[in-house]
């Protein structure tokens, strides 16, 4: 006979219990189990995590804690709390499920050689979420609330932070319309969630140069849309283009301006730069391009090292004639581009003895490790 389970139970838990024990035992233990699932708990931070840090890719690895905070439509977020990582309950008519009212961010916690833990410019992610929330008619956490939630999530999952140089703890803040709504309107309730997962290189190529495909059929964003904020609605539409490109052996897709179909915009999940002589150029963020935190940081580092930095429209033809091309993003870091294929023609960028992007990334990592002075206050020590 099929057993029924309380609606708050994660499906994988229900399946485990349903397959291993009888209904009588389940009935007597349900309340106790539910309490254990829903209440906060304290993991042993000294407990060893059995992970092959040398072969850590970019995939979800559930950790110990997540952070949750809620508020109503015309309210402000109050103090949130940590709880055990697990499934959440949403109404089928939740705003995020029906109308895509949601934003997400991405930041990382790192471990230094001395064991210290730090974040990199989390306040920039908080500001970007506030800008996105205004665009999507959502309340947002304050900068302090956002950064504090990220800190708590990182510290509570500290045993999952890879050793220095082996990766990082990717932290994903989410802001979603969690309240039930039927007609097209802002959600009556909002949830701010933060979870984390240890990660290594984003691309399967590791640190090898990327092979990009220029997409001239599908577009990532259009003028007047939400391409300039980190809305969840920006990402599902590019999945088909990414799949098609990867099936052909490419690493990712470079998108063009949807109006003139000549100016480059960004790659699926990262910004793009070109180097010509001593000038570093990147497309201006004019509403269709996300202003990445790593993008801003690399521009500052390049200026410090004496490069001329400019934000302006860049045509695909100009990009193909560049000395060097590279991508930046929280997930990808700084990744060199080895080739770009446009309209069936592949242009290869011959690697020099010292790529500019590697020089810039080395400086950025030096700041993060404490080897280079952090003059701008980018590093947030949390342990």
Buried (B, 14 or more C-beta within 10 A) or exposed (E): EEEEBEEEBBEEBBEEBBEEEEEEEBEEEBEEBBEEBEEEEEBEEEEEBEBEEEEBEBEEBEBBBBBBBBBEBEEEBEEBEBBBBBEBEBBEEBBBBBBBBBBBBBBBBBBBEEEEBBBBBBBBBBBBBBBBBEBBEBBBBEBEBBBBBBBBBBBBBBBBBBEBEBBBBBBBBBBBBBBBBEEEEBBBBBBBBBBBBBBBBBBEEEEEBBBBBBBEEBBBBEEEBBBBBBBBBBBEEBEEBBEBBBEEEBBBBBBBBBEEEBBBBBBBBBBBBBBBEEBBBBBBBBBBBBBBBBBBBBBBBBEBEEBEBEBEBBBBEBBBEBBBBBBBBBBBBBBBBBBBBBEEEBBEBEEEEEBBBBBBBBBBBBBBBBEBEEEEEBBBEBB
